[in-house]
Amino acid sequence: MLFLIGINTGIKICDLLSLKFSDVLDCSAIKDKITVKNKVYRINRSVSEAITEYISLIPSENLGNRYLFEKNVGSEPIGRSHAYRIINNAAREVGITQKIGTHTLRNEIHRSREEKY
């Protein structure tokens, strides 16, 4: 889910990790709460469907106040280093051998937008 949202929206990793379920419940857009710019990241159909499925797998008690990417213990979001390990493990599992980092998610979305124009 971390990789899917990151690669499809270009949201910075610090913003991704601060997302709560309440931020994605409508599955159409994610509003940037960190910066003053009030930027909105549109969510495509594949991400929307994945979010809906992900939400269905999580116990619904107090769901809106929980972080989307929460630590196993406690109610805090995972950190950047944990996100880095998740992204690298996912990349290795699908056969990507190049160095992958948390900022790679943003680079890929910006690169694909540039190629369109």
Contacts in CASP RR format, 6 or more apart in sequence:
PFRMAT RR
TARGET T0000
AUTHOR 0000-0000-0000
METHOD contacts of the structure
MODEL  1
MLFLIGINTGIKICDLLSLKFSDVLDCSAIKDKITVKNKVYRINRSVSEA
ITEYISLIPSENLGNRYLFEKNVGSEPIGRSHAYRIINNAAREVGITQKI
GTHTLRNEIHRSREEKY
1 50 0 8 1.000
1 51 0 8 1.000
1 54 0 8 1.000
1 68 0 8 1.000
1 69 0 8 1.000
2 16 0 8 1.000
2 69 0 8 1.000
2 83 0 8 1.000
2 86 0 8 1.000
2 87 0 8 1.000
3 86 0 8 1.000
3 87 0 8 1.000
3 90 0 8 1.000
3 105 0 8 1.000
4 46 0 8 1.000
4 47 0 8 1.000
4 50 0 8 1.000
5 11 0 8 1.000
5 16 0 8 1.000
5 19 0 8 1.000
5 30 0 8 1.000
5 43 0 8 1.000
5 47 0 8 1.000
5 51 0 8 1.000
6 16 0 8 1.000
6 105 0 8 1.000
6 106 0 8 1.000
6 109 0 8 1.000
7 105 0 8 1.000
7 108 0 8 1.000
7 109 0 8 1.000
8 43 0 8 1.000
8 44 0 8 1.000
8 46 0 8 1.000
8 47 0 8 1.000
8 109 0 8 1.000
9 30 0 8 1.000
9 41 0 8 1.000
9 42 0 8 1.000
9 43 0 8 1.000
9 47 0 8 1.000
9 109 0 8 1.000
10 41 0 8 1.000
10 105 0 8 1.000
10 106 0 8 1.000
10 109 0 8 1.000
10 110 0 8 1.000
11 30 0 8 1.000
11 32 0 8 1.000
11 41 0 8 1.000
11 105 0 8 1.000
11 106 0 8 1.000
12 34 0 8 1.000
12 106 0 8 1.000
13 80 0 8 1.000
13 83 0 8 1.000
13 102 0 8 1.000
13 103 0 8 1.000
13 105 0 8 1.000
13 106 0 8 1.000
14 34 0 8 1.000
14 80 0 8 1.000
15 32 0 8 1.000
15 33 0 8 1.000
15 34 0 8 1.000
16 69 0 8 1.000
16 83 0 8 1.000
16 105 0 8 1.000
17 67 0 8 1.000
17 69 0 8 1.000
17 77 0 8 1.000
17 78 0 8 1.000
17 79 0 8 1.000
17 80 0 8 1.000
17 83 0 8 1.000
18 33 0 8 1.000
18 34 0 8 1.000
18 67 0 8 1.000
18 77 0 8 1.000
19 30 0 8 1.000
19 67 0 8 1.000
19 68 0 8 1.000
19 69 0 8 1.000
20 64 0 8 1.000
20 65 0 8 1.000
20 66 0 8 1.000
20 67 0 8 1.000
20 68 0 8 1.000
21 55 0 8 1.000
21 58 0 8 1.000
21 63 0 8 1.000
21 64 0 8 1.000
21 65 0 8 1.000
21 66 0 8 1.000
21 67 0 8 1.000
21 68 0 8 1.000
22 63 0 8 1.000
22 64 0 8 1.000
22 65 0 8 1.000
23 30 0 8 1.000
23 31 0 8 1.000
23 33 0 8 1.000
23 68 0 8 1.000
24 30 0 8 1.000
24 43 0 8 1.000
24 51 0 8 1.000
24 55 0 8 1.000
24 68 0 8 1.000
25 55 0 8 1.000
25 64 0 8 1.000
27 43 0 8 1.000
27 47 0 8 1.000
27 48 0 8 1.000
27 51 0 8 1.000
27 52 0 8 1.000
28 42 0 8 1.000
28 43 0 8 1.000
28 48 0 8 1.000
29 40 0 8 1.000
29 41 0 8 1.000
29 42 0 8 1.000
29 43 0 8 1.000
30 40 0 8 1.000
30 41 0 8 1.000
30 43 0 8 1.000
31 38 0 8 1.000
31 39 0 8 1.000
31 40 0 8 1.000
31 41 0 8 1.000
32 38 0 8 1.000
32 39 0 8 1.000
32 40 0 8 1.000
32 41 0 8 1.000
43 51 0 8 1.000
55 63 0 8 1.000
58 66 0 8 1.000
66 75 0 8 1.000
67 75 0 8 1.000
67 76 0 8 1.000
67 77 0 8 1.000
68 77 0 8 1.000
69 77 0 8 1.000
69 78 0 8 1.000
69 83 0 8 1.000
70 76 0 8 1.000
70 77 0 8 1.000
70 78 0 8 1.000
71 77 0 8 1.000
71 78 0 8 1.000
71 82 0 8 1.000
78 86 0 8 1.000
80 102 0 8 1.000
83 102 0 8 1.000
84 101 0 8 1.000
84 102 0 8 1.000
87 100 0 8 1.000
87 101 0 8 1.000
87 102 0 8 1.000
87 104 0 8 1.000
87 105 0 8 1.000
88 100 0 8 1.000
88 101 0 8 1.000
91 98 0 8 1.000
91 100 0 8 1.000
END
